[in-house]
Amino acid sequence: MKTLYTGVATTTGGREGNVRSDDGILDLDLSMPKSMGGKGAEKTNPEQLFAAGYSACYGSALQIVAKKHKVDLGDFSVTASVELGTTEDGDLELSVVLDSYIPGVDVETGEKLVNEAHEICPYSRATRDNIDVTLNLMLDDED
């Protein structure tokens, strides 16, 4: 692999600690969500950070495939919902739902873009066959 960029972050204190990038741009306190027994403080958590990274990366992949197919994405957005749950054996497991809002495209074109983006996105490639990822295409309602 030819390295294009290396992001570095260090967490101290686990889920109740702090995460900081090596350049100091990212410097966030973490808290455990109430649903997991935490205090529910207004701080972020690993699942939100993963969702932010995945949605941004996948959005860039959508831009690449849209350009290739000469499709204008308009005011598009990607929302990643990252779930942390347990397996039948009690092991922790992640799943992701990616909602891609692409206004002004037809279903066939939108599905092609969403699926092709999933093939090239580094986050999608890293999670493939490891966690469930659901792709949803969100379009404008036509009355």
N, C-alpha and C positions, 0 to 999 in steps of 0.2 A: 504494500500500500504506500502510495506517495502521500505524505502528510501535507494537508493544506492549512490546517489550523489545529491547535491544541488548547482546549478549554480546561482550566484547572480550578478546582474548588475543594476546600477542606471543611469538613464538618466536625465540630467539637460538641460533645454532649448528646449525640444521637438525635432522636426526634424532639427532645426538649432543649436542644442546644442552639448553635449558631452555625450558619454556612457562609463562607466568605471565599470569593474568587481570589486568585493570586494577585490580580491587579487592583482589588478593592472595589471594583464597580458593583459587584454583587456582595452585599453584606446584610444578611437577613437572620433574624431570630426565628426559631422554629417552635412549634407547639403541637402537641398531640390533640387531634380532634376529640370533641366530647364523646362521639360515638365509639371511640376506642378507649375510653376511660380517662381522657385528658381533661384539662380545665377548660378547653375550648377558647383559649385566649385568641385575640385577633392577630395571629401570626400565621405564617405559611407553613406548609408541610411538604414532604417529599412527593406526594401524589400531585399536588398543585404545580410544583416545579417541573415534574415530568410532563404534565399536561401542557404547560406553557412551552416547553421545548419541543414537544411532539407537534403541537398545533402550528408553531412557527416553521418548523422544518417541513412538515407536510404541505403547508401553504406555499412554501418556496418550490416544492416539487410540482404542485399544481400550476404555478406560473411557468415552469419549464415546459411541461407538456402542453399547456395552452398555447405558448409561443410556437412550439413545434407544429401544432395543428392550426395555427393562425386564428385562435379563438380569443375574443376579448372577455376576460373574466369579470369585468365591471367592478363593482364594489363588493368583492367576494370576501368571505371569512371562513375560518376553520375553527370549530370548537372541539377540543378534546376533553372527554370525560374519562378520568382514570379511576377505576374502582379497585379497592383493596379488599379482598375477601379471603375466605378459607376454603380449602378443598375438603373432600369427604374425610380425609385423614387428618385434618386440622392444620395443614401447612398453609402458610400465607401465599396468596396468588394475586396477580394483577390481571385486569382486563381493560380494554380501551374501546370507546366509541368515538369515531371521528365524524362529526357533522360538518359537511362542506356546503356552505351556502353560495351558490353561483347563480346570481340573477340573470335572466335574459337568455339562458341556454335551454335547449330542448333536452328531454330526458336521455335520449340516446347519446348525445354529445357529452352531457354531464357525466353519465356513467362511464363513458370511455375515459374522460379526463381523471375522474376519481380513481378508477382502477389502475390506470397507467401511473398516476402519481404514487399510488401505493407500491408499485413495483420498483420505483427508483428512489423513494424517500429513504434516507439512511436509518431513521428511526423504525420505519416499517420493516426494512430489511433486517435490522437487529432483533426485532421482536417476532419475526415470522417463525411460525412453528413453536414458539415459546409461550405466547399468551394469545388469548382471543382478542382480535381486533375487528370491530364492526364498522363498515363504511356506510354512511348515510349521505344521500344527495338531497339537499334542501333547495327547492326552487320557489320562485314567486308563484303565488296563487293566480290563476287566470280565471276571471269571471266571465 
